[in-house]
């Protein structure tokens, strides 16, 4: 069955879920409106969207240390009440997000934070590559759009595939956690530290690394 924009919009009005989530729900349920609502509720997406407007000013700054102290992460996750901030499930979520950041190395929390100049530079690169193939301008722009979405998925935390379950994004994990805990939550910011990153190594240290790599 063909899923129309009107069907997606109607489901979005009822559930408050995102457009892509609504489209997927309708696709999975062959366009059945009521089954699509149930699908979103089971995924926790409808409930999360309804809570999204509520203020989340409490929370926790969590830390995660990886690789024998070589990588460290600080991440701030907000919730509505101090009571939930002390909840084991909330704290486990914060730790899992820290672990994910350590492993996946995002640069930003969400796409709105990506600087315009960085985005334009990427578009210029994709446009130049696409035009070399001789494709029409309309096709080139679609290719650029697809590449930019992949770019966001690489560098934006909320759009990355969750390292412990690649079938879901970090945003989906957050939505599910909101549904389970019953409060609005937000990943506000993070900092990722890699030991020695940005430091110029001594020539002797560099030589030793080269020798070790060569098996000397």
N, C-alpha and C positions, 0 to 999 in steps of 0.2 A: 504493500500500500504506500502511496506517495504521501509524505509528510509535508504539509503546507505551512507557510509562515503564519497563517491565521490559527492553525491548530497549536503551533508552538506558543504564540502570543496568549492564547486563551489559557493554556496550561500554566504559563508564567504568571498570569493574573491571579489564578487560584492558589498557586503554591508559593509564589515569590522566588522560585528557584531561577538560576541563570538560564539564558537562552540555549546554550549548548547542552546543558544538563536536561532541559525540557525536550530538546530535539532527540537526544539519546534515549530518554525515557519512552517517548512515543515510538521510536524506531524499534526498541526492544519489546514493546507491547503491541506491535502491529497497528499503531494508531488508536488504541483503545484509551480514551480519556481517563476513565476511572482507574484502570490498571496502571496507567502512567503515573497517576497521583500516588498510588500505593508503592510503585517502584521508587519514586523520589523519597517517600517517607521512610522506606526501608533503608535507603542509602543515607538518610539523615540530611538530605539536601534541602528539602522543604522546610524542615524545622530550623535549620541553621539560618536560612534566609530570613525567616520571620524574626529571629533574634538579632539580626545584623545591625539594626538601628539603635540598640540599647548600648549605653555607655559602658566601656570596659576600662576602668582606671586602676584596678587592683592587679595583682599578678605576681610574677616571679622573674628574677634574673637568674637564669641557670647557667651552669658551666659544664663543659665536656672536654676531657683531656684524652688524646689519642696517641698511638704510636710511641709509647714510652716517653711521653712529655714532649714530643716533637710538634704536635698540632694541638692548639687549644681554641675553644669557642666560648664566647659569652653571647647569650641570646635572651632578649626580653619578650616574654609572652604575657599578654594582659587578659584579665577576666573581670567579671563584674563585682565579685565580693572576695574579701580576705578569706572567708570560709572555704571557698572553692580553691583559692591559691594554696591552701594547705592539704587539699585532696590528693590522695596518692595517684589517682588517674591523671590529674592535671600535671603533677610533678613528673610523672612518667612521660607524658606527652612532651614536656619541655626538654627532658633529657634526650628523647628520641629525635627531636628537632635539632638539638645541638650535635648529636651524632651524625645526622644527615648532612648538616652544614660542613662538618669536618670532612666527610667523605666526598660530597658533591661540589664543594667550593663555589656556591653561588656568589654573585657580586652585588645583587640587589634583592630586596624582599619581593617587590612586585614591579610590573612593567612600567607603571607610572613614574618610577624613580629613575629610569634609564635616561641619561642626559640626551637632549635633542641632537647635539653634535655627534655623539657616538652612534645614535640611530641613523642619522643621515650618512655617516661614513660607511656604515654597513650596507645601506641601501645603494649607495654609489658603487660599491664593489659588486653587489649582486646584479645591479643593472648593467654594468660593463660586461660581466660574464654572460648574462642572458642575451645581450645584443650581439655578441660574437657569434651566437648560434643562428642569427638571421631571423629570429622569430618576430612576429608583428608586435607593435607596441602594447596592444591590449593583453597579449599573452605574456609579454615581459613583465607587466605590472602584476599579473596574477602570480607569476613565479616569484617576484620580489616579496609579495605578501606572504606566500608560503615560507620563504626563507626567513623572513623577519619573525614569523611565529616560532620557527625552530630556534632562532637566535634567542628569543625571549625564554623558551623552554630550557635553554642551556644556562642562562645567566640569572634568571629570576627564580628565587626560592619557591614561591607559590606555584609556579608552573613546572617545576622539575618533577620527574618521576621519583616517588619516595623510594629510597635505597633498600628499605626492608620489604617493600611490596611494590615493584615497578609497575604493576597494573593500575595503580592509583597515583594521583599527583599529591603534592603536599597540601594543596587547597582542599582536595577531597578528604584527606586525612583530617584536616582541621574541621571541616564540616561534620564529619562523623563524630569527632570528639565533642564538638558543640552539642550535637544531638544527644550524646550519651551523658554529658555532664549537666546539660540544661541551662547553660549560661552562654552569653556571647563571649567570644574569645578573639584575640588578634595577635599575630606575630608582628611586633612593632619594629624591632631592629636587631642587628647582630654584629659581632666583630669576630673575625677568624684570624688566628695568629699561627704562622709557620716559623719554627725556630730558624733563625739566620736569614730569613727572607729579606732581600734588599741590602744585605751586608756584603761588602767586597771581601772575598776570602784572601788570606795571605798566599803568596806565590808558592810557599812550601806546602801549604794545605792542598792547593790545587794540584801540585805535582804528585803528592801522595795519592790523591783520588784517581788521577790518571794512571798511576802505576798499579793501583789496586784493580782498576777496571781492566787493565791489560794483563793482569795476573802475574805482575813482576814481584 
